[in-house]
Amino acid sequence: MRKSHNCKDVVSQFNLMLDGELNPKEEQNMMCELQRCMHCLQEYNLEEKYRKFIQERVQKKSCPSSFLSSLKNKFEQSKDID
């Protein structure tokens, strides 16, 4: 027997799916849920388009390794304070 569809639960899983954090079975279940509900599918497509838009607009820049090391050290020091 199939569980009842809950749009709120499906929408809450969008980010996990878009981030590739679902296992293949969970992803397959999510796709089935999206096919069952036009509202969820539209919300998913909107979120996916938004993410692609942001990815296209954001420039990836690298920073010097010395800066990264400095940040890591400061982070480690802040953990020791707690």
N, C-alpha and C positions, 0 to 999 in steps of 0.2 A: 504494500500500500504506500502510496506517495504522500509525503507530508504536505501540509498546506503551504501555500506560497505566502511569504511575508516580504513585501517590498522593502521595508526598513532593514531587514536582515540582509537582503541581496545588495542593497545600496551600500551597506556598511562593509561589504566584501570587495567593492570596486577597487580600492587602492591596493589591497593585497594582490588582486589579480593583475592589475596594471603594473605593479612592481615585480611581478614574477614570483611572489611568495607563496602561491598555492601549489600543492602537488598536482600531478596530472589528473587524478580522480576528482579533486576539489574543483579544479578548473573546468573539467567536463561537466560537473554538477552545476557550476555557475553558468556555463553556456546554456544548459538546459533551462535553467530558471529565466535567463534573459529571453529565450525563445518563447517561454510561456507567458511573458508579461510585456506588452508593448511599452508601458510606462517605464519599467526597469531598463529595457533596451534603449529607449530614448535617453534616459539619464546616463547610462553607461557610455553611449556614443558622445554625448555632450562632454562628459569627463575626459574621455579619450582625446577628443578634439582640443579641449583646453590644454591638456598636457602636451600635445604635439605643438600647439601654438607657443607655449612657454619654452619648450625645448628649442624651437627654431629661433626664438628671440634672444635667448640667453647665450652669451659668448663664454666659452670655456677658456679660462686662462690659467696658466701654471704660475706657481710662485716659487721663489728660490728655496732650495732644500734647507738652507739655514733658517729661514722663517718658519718652515714646518717643524724643524727641530725645536726651535724656541717655543712654539705653541705647545708641542708635546710636553716639553719640560715644565712649562707653566701649568699645564693641566695636571701632570703628575704631582706637582708641588701642592696644588689646590686640593687634591684628594688626600694628601697627607695631613692637611690642616684639619679636616673634618674628623 
